[in-house]
Amino acid sequence: MSRIRIGSRGSMLALAQSNWVKQQLLQRDANLEVELTIIKTSGDQIVDRPIANIGGKGVFTKEIEDALLRNHIDIAVHSMKDLPTELPAGLAIAAVPRREDARDVLVSRSRQGLKELPRGARLATGSLRRQAQLLHCRADLSLVPIRGNIDTRLRKLDEGEADGLVMAAAGLIRIGRAESITEYLADEACVSAVAQGALAIEARDDGAMAELLAFLHDPSTHAEVVAERALLKRLGGGCQVPVGARARVDGDILRMIGVVARPDGKSLCKGIIEGRSTIASEIGRRLAEQLLKNGAAKILGLS
């Protein structure tokens, strides 16, 4: 195949991610013709409501996946955390590149860290997971909703709509705004979203793109996100449920932390597990079962 059509959302972050994939392909084979096709998703069009209220996971991917199925594009580049745990029939994840920093970060106007922020400080986030964990950590904070791309959120912060933002480190790093970060949040404060910091290159499930994209695939990152997505699938979670998970591969061992919390932060269940990375999916399911047994079922309304 001499021509590759990449489907992408039109945000600065999505384009940075898709252009990175484009450059990797061109460096690998200068004879390739690689073009970007920008596709507007429902998540991009509806910006006045929380993601959980407009369909949760899938709102940033469905239209792009439809284009793949209709053969309008050859591959799609997604933030893996936007991708539902169940893919449409006929599609597959063809490659998972090496993960960027998976942590959440605080961007504060005063440059104060999470512990130093004054009582009642307004923190903006569009994530129930972040809201729940931050309130569990500091119930005195005021959590306010926010939507929009990274630049929009940073502008709203500068305009005084909040005292701080909590967002993904990976997004800021990928668009060259890492200098905005005040503090990287540890797992004790905020466990990141499932597959945060990872990319998914999606293609039709016919194997046509597998060999071309194989050089981009990182087995360790793949094992981590397989474990995290298995946990989320077992819990039945999406944007509507505050679920966090972070797996880390060290050699052939995968260590994983998971959390389920009430949106108000008053109840939180956390667990840790480890095992061989070759059974990543099983480890994720085991941790989900452990969380359900230890209180997550009640939080999720399953008992």
Secondary structure, DSSP 4 states (H G I P E B T S, - for coil): --EEEEEE-SSHHHHHHHHHHHHHHHHH-TT-EEEEEE---HHHH--SS-GGGTTSTTTTTHHHHHHHHTTS-SEEEEEGGGS-SSPPTTEEEEE-PPP----EEEEETT---TTTSPTT-EEE-S-HHHHHHHHHH-TTSEEE---S-HHHHHHHHHTTS-SEEEEEHHHHHHTT-GGG--EEPPTTT-PPPTTTT-EEEEEETTSTTHHHHGGG--HHHHHHHHHHHHHHHHHT-STTS-EEEEEEEETTEEEEEEEEE-TTSS-EEEEEEEEEGGGHHHHHHHHHHHHIIIIIHHHTT--
